[in-house]
């Protein structure tokens, strides 16, 4: 007689799986493509420079706000912090692949390492910025939700994302291009004027994306609630 236990059904909503997968996918994509610097034209500011992962990283805030609204603070924080650990899995796999000798017919290993091998200052800056900004995003979202008694989704979406993106931009830029070069001798220190220019340009672009994604948050949350036929916003924190 078999003693194997039957799998325990979890009953996880499909929308939670999709939004969690979107969050993690956007996060690891942002890490991989950040080596490319983007030049984006903005009204009044002209051309601003931003890391290649800016758009992908903005998607993580969309996903976390949807998760916060639909499934509560506790679940959103679990996703954020587990995904933080997945950053180290990504880095370990990338650097292990770079370290293993290339076979004949492979792409140029030096070019591969240049594209995927993020410098230490960028890694340190992105990790510090991530853990602070993403956790603040969830906290701010729910503080605004409590203060407004659950009304004005647009306010908590824009308010939490705008403040967390400011934290992300300032922490990443200062750690990567000021602190890491000065304290750890990793990376290249940038002049103060360039650092502040990067902060202003990046934040303006991220703020624009935060405003644009508000209708998408409304659409995603509305779709899930209609599909469930219940108010999943009442999920326990």
KOLLUM-315937 format. One record per residue: residue in three letters; residue number from 1; z, x, y of N, C-alpha, C in turn. Coordinates in steps of 0.02 Angstrom, whole numbers, plus 50000, padded with zeros to 5 digits. Layout:
BEGIN
SITE   residuo   num     nup   neast   nnorth    caup   caeast   canorth     cup   ceast   cnorth
SITE       ALA   NUM       Z       X        Y       Z        X         Y       Z       X        Y
...
//
This chain:
BEGIN
SITE   residuo   num     nup   neast   nnorth    caup   caeast   canorth     cup   ceast   cnorth
SITE       UNK     1   50000   50042    49940   50000    50000     50000   50000   50044    50062
SITE       UNK     2   49955   50031    50108   49948    50072     50167   50007   50061    50214
SITE       UNK     3   50032   50117    50242   50088    50113     50291   50064   50125    50362
SITE       UNK     4   49998   50130    50371   49971    50143     50437   49985   50085    50484
SITE       UNK     5   50007   50100    50543   50021    50048     50592   49957   50025    50626
SITE       UNK     6   49954   49962    50640   49897    49935     50677   49902   49957    50750
SITE       UNK     7   49846   49969    50783   49848    49988     50854   49884   49934    50895
SITE       UNK     8   49923   49956    50943   49959    49909     50985   49914   49887    51043
SITE       UNK     9   49898   49823    51049   49855    49800     51104   49891   49809    51170
SITE       UNK    10   49856   49837    51221   49887    49850     51286   49874   49794    51336
SITE       UNK    11   49818   49761    51329   49802    49707     51376   49791   49732    51446
SITE       UNK    12   49762   49792    51453   49748    49819     51520   49687   49784    51550
SITE       UNK    13   49692   49757    51610   49635    49723     51641   49575   49771    51649
SITE       UNK    14   49516   49746    51637   49456    49787     51643   49450   49815    51714
SITE       UNK    15   49467   49775    51764   49462    49798     51833   49506   49858    51846
SITE       UNK    16   49566   49859    51816   49611    49917     51824   49581   49979    51792
SITE       UNK    17   49549   49971    51735   49516    50027     51701   49459   50054    51744
SITE       UNK    18   49418   50007    51770   49360    50028     51811   49382   50064    51874
SITE       UNK    19   49431   50036    51910   49454    50067     51972   49489   50133    51960
SITE       UNK    20   49526   50139    51905   49558    50202     51888   49505   50255    51871
SITE       UNK    21   49455   50235    51832   49401    50281     51815   49363   50303    51877
SITE       UNK    22   49352   50255    51923   49317    50271     51985   49358   50322    52026
SITE       UNK    23   49423   50311    52029   49467    50357     52066   49461   50428    52038
SITE       UNK    24   49470   50435    51973   49469    50502     51942   49400   50533    51946
SITE       UNK    25   49347   50493    51935   49279    50520     51940   49264   50546    52010
SITE       UNK    26   49282   50507    52060   49270    50528     52129   49310   50591    52146
SITE       UNK    27   49372   50594    52120   49415    50651     52134   49386   50716    52106
SITE       UNK    28   49367   50716    52041   49342    50777     52011   49273   50794    52039
SITE       UNK    29   49234   50744    52057   49169    50757     52089   49179   50792    52156
SITE       UNK    30   49228   50768    52194   49242    50799     52259   49260   50872    52252
SITE       UNK    31   49299   50889    52200   49318    50958     52189   49257   51001    52173
SITE       UNK    32   49213   50974    52131   49155    51013     52108   49104   51025    52163
SITE       UNK    33   49093   50975    52207   49040    50981     52257   49064   51005    52326
SITE       UNK    34   49128   51023    52331   49154    51042     52396   49128   51110    52420
SITE       UNK    35   49097   51148    52376   49071    51214     52397   49016   51207    52449
SITE       UNK    36   48980   51151    52448   48927    51141     52498   48957   51111    52561
SITE       UNK    37   48939   51139    52618   48961    51113     52683   48907   51067    52711
SITE       UNK    38   48928   51009    52734   48882    50959     52761   48880   50962    52836
SITE       UNK    39   48821   50950    52864   48814    50942     52936   48793   50870    52950
SITE       UNK    40   48839   50833    52981   48828    50761     52992   48829   50747    53067
SITE       UNK    41   48779   50710    53092   48776    50692     53162   48817   50629    53176
SITE       UNK    42   48864   50633    53224   48905    50577     53243   48898   50562    53317
SITE       UNK    43   48901   50499    53336   48898    50482     53408   48952   50519    53447
SITE       UNK    44   48935   50543    53506   48980    50578     53551   48998   50649    53529
SITE       UNK    45   49010   50658    53464   49030    50724     53439   48971   50767    53420
SITE       UNK    46   48913   50737    53408   48855    50775     53386   48862   50795    53313
SITE       UNK    47   48837   50854    53295   48840    50877     53225   48910   50903    53210
SITE       UNK    48   48939   50876    53156   49005    50900     53134   48998   50928    53064
SITE       UNK    49   49042   50975    53047   49040    51007     52982   49096   50980    52939
SITE       UNK    50   49080   50963    52876   49130    50936     52830   49115   50961    52760
SITE       UNK    51   49167   50968    52718   49155    50989     52648   49112   50938    52611
SITE       UNK    52   49075   50962    52562   49030    50918     52524   49066   50862    52488
SITE       UNK    53   49131   50870    52475   49168    50819     52439   49195   50764    52483
SITE       UNK    54   49179   50764    52548   49208    50715     52594   49193   50643    52573
SITE       UNK    55   49130   50628    52558   49112    50560     52539   49144   50541    52473
SITE       UNK    56   49141   50586    52423   49172    50570     52358   49247   50561    52365
SITE       UNK    57   49278   50601    52408   49350    50596     52417   49368   50530    52451
SITE       UNK    58   49325   50507    52497   49337    50443     52530   49338   50386    52479
SITE       UNK    59   49298   50392    52426   49297    50341     52374   49365   50335    52340
SITE       UNK    60   49402   50391    52335   49468    50387     52303   49515   50342    52343
SITE       UNK    61   49509   50342    52410   49553    50300     52451   49533   50226    52443
SITE       UNK    62   49469   50213    52437   49446    50145     52422   49477   50121    52356
SITE       UNK    63   49472   50163    52304   49497    50143     52238   49573   50135    52239
SITE       UNK    64   49608   50180    52271   49682    50176     52271   49706   50115    52311
SITE       UNK    65   49671   50098    52365   49690    50038     52403   49679   49975    52362
SITE       UNK    66   49624   49973    52326   49612    49915     52282   49665   49911    52227
SITE       UNK    67   49682   49968    52198   49734    49969     52146   49801   49948    52174
SITE       UNK    68   49817   49971    52234   49880    49952     52266   49884   49878    52278
SITE       UNK    69   49829   49850    52304   49828    49778     52321   49831   49735    52259
SITE       UNK    70   49796   49756    52206   49790    49714     52147   49846   49723    52096
SITE       UNK    71   49870   49785    52089   49916    49800     52034   49983   49830    52055
SITE       UNK    72   49994   49837    52121   50059    49858     52145   50067   49933    52157
SITE       UNK    73   50120   49948    52192   50135    50017     52214   50146   50064    52155
SITE       UNK    74   50184   50042    52106   50202    50087     52050   50140   50109    52012
SITE       UNK    75   50096   50063    51996   50036    50081     51959   49992   50128    51999
SITE       UNK    76   49983   50113    52064   49941    50156     52106   49969   50227    52110
SITE       UNK    77   50035   50233    52115   50065    50300     52118   50057   50337    52051
SITE       UNK    78   50060   50301    51996   50049    50332     51931   49978   50360    51927
SITE       UNK    79   49930   50322    51949   49860    50345     51948   49852   50407    51992
SITE       UNK    80   49880   50405    52052   49875    50461     52098   49905   50525    52068
SITE       UNK    81   49963   50520    52038   49998    50580     52014   49970   50605    51948
SITE       UNK    82   49947   50560    51905   49914    50582     51844   49847   50616    51862
SITE       UNK    83   49812   50588    51910   49749    50619     51932   49761   50688    51962
SITE       UNK    84   49818   50697    51996   49835    50763     52022   49839   50814    51966
SITE       UNK    85   49870   50795    51910   49873    50839     51852   49804   50853    51824
SITE       UNK    86   49759   50804    51828   49691    50813     51803   49652   50865    51843
SITE       UNK    87   49673   50876    51906   49643    50930     51946   49650   50997    51910
SITE       UNK    88   49708   51008    51880   49720    51071     51845   49679   51076    51781
SITE       UNK    89   49669   51019    51748   49626    51018     51689   49555   51037    51709
SITE       UNK    90   49531   51007    51764   49464    51023     51790   49458   51097    51805
SITE       UNK    91   49506   51124    51843   49504    51195     51863   49506   51240    51801
SITE       UNK    92   49549   51222    51753   49553    51263     51692   49488   51265    51654
SITE       UNK    93   49456   51206    51647   49392    51203     51611   49337   51241    51647
SITE       UNK    94   49335   51233    51714   49283    51266     51753   49291   51342    51749
SITE       UNK    95   49352   51367    51760   49361    51440     51760   49355   51469    51690
SITE       UNK    96   49373   51431    51638   49363    51454     51570   49289   51460    51554
SITE       UNK    97   49249   51412    51577   49177    51414     51566   49145   51473    51603
SITE       UNK    98   49170   51486    51663   49145    51544     51701   49161   51609    51666
SITE       UNK    99   49221   51613    51636   49244    51675     51605   49208   51691    51539
SITE       UNK   100   49186   51640    51502   49153    51651     51438   49082   51679    51450
SITE       UNK   101   49063   51733    51415   48997    51763     51427   48940   51713    51417
SITE       UNK   102   48889   51719    51459   48831    51674     51455   48784   51696    51399
SITE       UNK   103   48754   51647    51366   48705    51660     51313   48637   51672    51345
SITE       UNK   104   48592   51701    51306   48524    51712     51330   48491   51645    51345
SITE       UNK   105   48456   51640    51401   48424    51579     51421   48468   51535    51464
SITE       UNK   106   48530   51556    51476   48575    51517     51519   48553   51522    51592
SITE       UNK   107   48579   51476    51632   48570    51483     51704   48605   51548    51725
SITE       UNK   108   48587   51574    51782   48616    51636     51807   48692   51628    51813
SITE       UNK   109   48731   51668    51775   48804    51659     51776   48835   51671    51845
SITE       UNK   110   48805   51717    51883   48832    51730     51951   48821   51669    51996
SITE       UNK   111   48762   51639    51992   48748    51580     52032   48794   51522    52010
SITE       UNK   112   48804   51517    51945   48848    51465     51918   48919   51473    51945
SITE       UNK   113   48944   51535    51944   49011    51549     51969   49017   51538    52044
SITE       UNK   114   48963   51553    52080   48964    51544     52153   48969   51470    52170
SITE       UNK   115   48933   51428    52134   48932    51356     52149   48997   51322    52127
SITE       UNK   116   49020   51338    52066   49077    51301     52038   49144   51336    52046
SITE       UNK   117   49143   51401    52057   49205    51438     52062   49235   51436    52132
SITE       UNK   118   49273   51383    52147   49303    51376     52213   49351   51433    52227
SITE       UNK   119   49351   51455    52290   49396    51509     52309   49468   51484    52310
SITE       UNK   120   49514   51532    52304   49584    51515     52299   49611   51477    52358
SITE       UNK   121   49588   51494    52418   49614    51460     52477   49592   51387    52480
SITE       UNK   122   49530   51373    52457   49505    51304     52456   49542   51264    52404
SITE       UNK   123   49555   51293    52345   49592    51259     52293   49663   51243    52316
SITE       UNK   124   49696   51292    52345   49764    51281     52369   49766   51228    52423
SITE       UNK   125   49720   51231    52470   49717    51182     52523   49704   51112    52498
SITE       UNK   126   49658   51105    52451   49640    51039     52426   49697   51009    52385
SITE       UNK   127   49732   51050    52346   49787    51024     52305   49845   51001    52349
SITE       UNK   128   49863   51042    52399   49917    51022     52444   49899   50959    52482
SITE       UNK   129   49837   50956    52507   49815    50898     52546   49814   50836    52502
SITE       UNK   130   49792   50843    52440   49787    50786     52395   49855   50755    52381
SITE       UNK   131   49902   50796    52359   49966    50768     52337   50004   50735    52395
SITE       UNK   132   49996   50760    52456   50029    50731     52514   49992   50668    52538
SITE       UNK   133   49927   50673    52547   49890    50618     52577   49884   50558    52531
SITE       UNK   134   49872   50570    52467   49863    50513     52421   49928   50475    52410
SITE       UNK   135   49984   50511    52404   50048    50477     52396   50066   50439    52460
SITE       UNK   136   50052   50469    52518   50065    50434     52580   50021   50372    52586
SITE       UNK   137   49960   50375    52563   49915    50317     52566   49946   50257    52531
SITE       UNK   138   49973   50268    52471   50004    50213     52434   50067   50188    52469
SITE       UNK   139   50108   50235    52494   50170    50215     52528   50154   50176    52591
SITE       UNK   140   50108   50202    52632   50091    50168     52695   50060   50100    52682
SITE       UNK   141   50018   50095    52632   49986    50031     52615   50038   49978    52602
SITE       UNK   142   50089   49995    52563   50139    49944     52546   50190   49932    52601
SITE       UNK   143   50202   49981    52643   50245    49969     52701   50212   49920    52749
SITE       UNK   144   50148   49928    52760   50112    49882     52803   50108   49813    52770
SITE       UNK   145   50098   49812    52705   50095    49748     52669   50161   49710    52676
SITE       UNK   146   50217   49745    52669   50282    49713     52676   50294   49690    52748
SITE       UNK   147   50274   49731    52797   50285    49714     52867   50244   49653    52889
SITE       UNK   148   50187   49643    52857   50143    49586     52875   50149   49529    52826
SITE       UNK   149   50197   49534    52779   50209    49481     52729   50146   49466    52689
SITE       UNK   150   50109   49519    52673   50050    49511     52631   49987   49490    52666
SITE       UNK   151   49990   49479    52732   49931    49459     52769   49892   49521    52794
SITE       UNK   152   49832   49510    52819   49792    49562     52851   49778   49622    52805
SITE       UNK   153   49742   49610    52752   49721    49665     52707   49686   49720    52746
SITE       UNK   154   49644   49701    52795   49607    49750     52833   49654   49799    52868
SITE       UNK   155   49712   49775    52891   49759    49818     52928   49790   49870    52882
SITE       UNK   156   49811   49849    52823   49841    49898     52778   49789   49945    52748
SITE       UNK   157   49728   49920    52739   49675    49964     52715   49658   50018    52766
SITE       UNK   158   49644   49997    52827   49625    50046     52879   49685   50088    52900
SITE       UNK   159   49743   50056    52908   49802    50093     52930   49824   50146    52881
SITE       UNK   160   49827   50129    52817   49848    50178     52767   49796   50233    52758
SITE       UNK   161   49732   50214    52756   49679    50264     52747   49673   50309    52807
SITE       UNK   162   49677   50281    52868   49670    50322     52929   49725   50374    52934
SITE       UNK   163   49787   50355    52919   49842    50403     52924   49840   50454    52867
SITE       UNK   164   49824   50431    52807   49822    50478     52751   49763   50526    52757
SITE       UNK   165   49707   50503    52784   49650    50547     52795   49665   50599    52848
SITE       UNK   166   49706   50580    52898   49727    50628     52949   49770   50683    52916
SITE       UNK   167   49818   50662    52874   49860    50710     52838   49816   50755    52795
SITE       UNK   168   49770   50725    52759   49726    50764     52715   49686   50816    52754
SITE       UNK   169   49656   50795    52810   49614    50840     52849   49654   50898    52879
SITE       UNK   170   49711   50882    52909   49752    50933     52942   49780   50982    52890
SITE       UNK   171   49809   50956    52836   49839    50999     52786   49787   51043    52752
SITE       UNK   172   49731   51013    52732   49679    51053     52699   49655   51110    52744
SITE       UNK   173   49637   51094    52805   49608    51144     52850   49658   51199    52866
SITE       UNK   174   49720   51180    52882   49770    51231     52900   49789   51275    52841
SITE       UNK   175   49798   51243    52782   49817    51283     52723   49760   51329    52702
SITE       UNK   176   49698   51301    52699   49642    51340     52673   49620   51396    52720
SITE       UNK   177   49623   51383    52786   49593    51431     52833   49643   51464    52881
SITE       UNK   178   49707   51447    52874   49758    51480     52915   49813   51508    52871
SITE       UNK   179   49846   51465    52833   49905    51486     52794   49886   51532    52736
SITE       UNK   180   49838   51511    52695   49820    51551     52635   49795   51621    52654
SITE       UNK   181   49751   51629    52703   49730    51697     52722   49787   51739    52750
SITE       UNK   182   49831   51708    52791   49884    51746     52824   49941   51763    52776
SITE       UNK   183   49960   51715    52733   50019    51724     52691   50001   51755    52623
SITE       UNK   184   49947   51731    52593   49929    51753     52525   49870   51802    52524
SITE       UNK   185   49838   51813    52581   49781    51858     52583   49721   51831    52545
SITE       UNK   186   49715   51765    52541   49660    51733     52504   49616   51696    52553
SITE       UNK   187   49550   51709    52549   49504    51674     52594   49498   51708    52662
SITE       UNK   188   49459   51677    52704   49446    51705     52771   49480   51662    52824
SITE       UNK   189   49520   51694    52866   49552    51658     52921   49500   51641    52975
SITE       UNK   190   49503   51580    53000   49456    51558     53051   49491   51558    53119
SITE       UNK   191   49452   51570    53173   49481    51566     53241   49510   51496    53253
SITE       UNK   192   49560   51493    53296   49594    51430     53310   49545   51376    53335
SITE       UNK   193   49498   51397    53378   49450    51348     53404   49407   51318    53349
SITE       UNK   194   49389   51359    53300   49348    51335     53244   49389   51288    53200
SITE       UNK   195   49452   51306    53188   49496    51265     53147   49504   51195    53177
SITE       UNK   196   49517   51191    53242   49526    51126     53273   49460   51087    53276
SITE       UNK   197   49405   51123    53282   49340    51090     53281   49327   51059    53212
SITE       UNK   198   49346   51095    53159   49339    51068     53092   49382   51006    53081
SITE       UNK   199   49444   51009    53107   49489    50953     53099   49462   50891    53134
SITE       UNK   200   49441   50898    53197   49416    50841     53235   49353   50812    53204
SITE       UNK   201   49306   50855    53185   49243    50832     53157   49252   50797    53090
SITE       UNK   202   49292   50828    53046   49304    50798     52980   49340   50731    52986
SITE       UNK   203   49390   50730    53030   49429    50668     53034   49388   50611    53064
SITE       UNK   204   49346   50626    53112   49303    50575     53141   49258   50545    53088
SITE       UNK   205   49230   50588    53045   49186    50563     52991   49226   50522    52941
SITE       UNK   206   49285   50545    52922   49326    50509     52874   49350   50442    52902
SITE       UNK   207   49366   50441    52967   49388    50379     52998   49332   50327    52999
SITE       UNK   208   49271   50351    53012   49213    50306     53011   49203   50277    52941
SITE       UNK   209   49211   50318    52890   49204    50295     52821   49258   50244    52804
SITE       UNK   210   49320   50256    52830   49376    50211     52817   49362   50141    52845
SITE       UNK   211   49331   50139    52904   49315    50074     52934   49259   50040    52895
SITE       UNK   212   49209   50079    52874   49153    50051     52838   49174   50023    52770
SITE       UNK   213   49223   50056    52738   49240    50034     52670   49285   49972    52668
SITE       UNK   214   49309   49948    52727   49353    49889     52728   49319   49827    52698
SITE       UNK   215   49256   49811    52716   49224    49753     52684   49217   49762    52608
SITE       UNK   216   49209   49824    52586   49203    49837     52515   49269   49824    52478
SITE       UNK   217   49324   49841    52511   49390    49826     52482   49400   49751    52476
SITE       UNK   218   49383   49714    52529   49388    49641     52528   49345   49613    52471
SITE       UNK   219   49284   49639    52464   49239    49613     52413   49266   49627    52343
SITE       UNK   220   49291   49689    52332   49316    49707     52265   49378   49667    52247
SITE       UNK   221   49425   49662    52294   49487    49624     52282   49471   49550    52270
SITE       UNK   222   49428   49522    52312   49409    49452     52304   49375   49438    52238
SITE       UNK   223   49331   49484    52217   49296    49475     52154   49344   49475    52095
SITE       UNK   224   49392   49523    52095   49439    49528     52039   49484   49467    52036
SITE       UNK   225   49507   49443    52094   49551    49385     52095   49514   49322    52071
SITE       UNK   226   49452   49315    52092   49414    49257     52068   49401   49261    51993
SITE       UNK   227   49388   49322    51970   49373    49332     51899   49434   49319    51857
SITE       UNK   228   49493   49340    51881   49556    49330     51844   49580   49258    51848
SITE       UNK   229   49560   49223    51902   49583    49155     51912   49656   49151    51930
SITE       UNK   230   49684   49208    51955   49754    49208     51975   49764   49259    52030
SITE       UNK   231   49822   49257    52062   49837    49304     52115   49869   49366    52087
SITE       UNK   232   49828   49415    52069   49855    49475     52039   49891   49519    52089
SITE       UNK   233   49888   49501    52154   49925    49539     52204   50000   49533    52194
SITE       UNK   234   50021   49484    52154   50092    49475     52142   50119   49524    52090
SITE       UNK   235   50077   49573    52071   50099    49622     52022   50162   49657    52045
SITE       UNK   236   50205   49673    51996   50269    49704     52014   50259   49774    52039
SITE       UNK   237   50298   49793    52092   50298    49861     52117   50342   49905    52074
//
